[in-house]
């Protein structure tokens, strides 16, 4: 893990900082032609294309009947998983559900002298959730993506996942997923966007995935709605040296083990602490089961940034705008008002990021790659749409008609003016 000194006025131009911040960027011309061809084939050939790509990319030879997982398999998986895992998933489900119920929006109507104005709130009718199935199993991702949709009142939640295992299927059963399909990659996103003979067309696609999934979501936005453009996972820890370096090291590893592009960053005011964390990481990695993945991530992108003080630490953190931000300092709540850009903030040394990943309640589908500057965590608000409602009585019309005509004249829109005038004459 590399140590970089940002204790200077030109720290924004630090080459390492710029490199790790751009780690998720790829040349579109390298991947887009492949993704565009996949989308085209799925749109034209439907399930036939899905089966071909599943065989090519996932090494699974399926029939059309195999594409959908029978609902009974979800229930059977729920019964077969270890009791302690089942209980843990149910606890997580309840906590996530309870938190997201606080996000529910209500329709409203207001009256003002002959004018009724309001907003009608509707859940989307059918959504698709993408659950990765490559380097690991992600039952927590099922819960985090399906629960807010169900809470919002979505009628049908369609899940796609390559090679879903019993934990993923059990989570789908717990979360209230309607249907599950054994398909992944860009082809799964295309199937959800356009619909095939077996996979239904949805209104929105949410959930994390690799670069092919991300590009497919980006290219299909407009055909279908999406949640966000997500990149590799990342964690940024701010530490003043008051926390055991092994705690920091394990938290950094909790992201590095995701994949080779994951980002694990530490900002500290204490050079001695920086060295201690670095040595602890090396020590843990010696016997780490996911060493190949974690080591590549840490060698390529893992970085410890030295700063002058905690004030600068917050400025640097806001500049990076990380997906996960941990405040592991003596007075973490004192830093909180200074933090503007982060997908999720973990306050205090016991609030380790994996707790948020699994069961605290807030969603773990978060903006990455500096997009926390304008994206929000996935929530119930992602699964609703709104319609404005207006009613104008004769008295209300008389109050506002002339103003509308003045604006119509200023814009040069004759029919707008006339539509009001014809009513005023009567």
DABEL-V424156 format. One line per field, one symbol per residue. phi: phi as a letter, one per 30 degrees, with the letter a starting at -180 (. if undefined). Layout:
BEGIN
phi=???
END
This chain:
BEGIN
phi=.dcbccdadcddceddeddddcdddbdeddceedddddedddddcidededdddddccicccceddecdeeddddddedddeeddeddddddedddddddddceccdbbbbbhibcbabccbdddbbcccbdbcdacbddddddcdedddddjedbcccbadhdcddddddddddjddbbbdabiedddddddcibecdddccacbjdaddddddddddcdjdbdbdacccddabbccbcjdceedddedddddceddadcdcbbbcbcceddedddddddddddebdeceeddddddddbebcccbdadddedddddddhddcbcccbdbddddeddccbadbcccjddddeeddecadkddcdbdbhidddbccedaeddcbbbbdbbbbddddeddceddddddddddicddedddddddddd
END
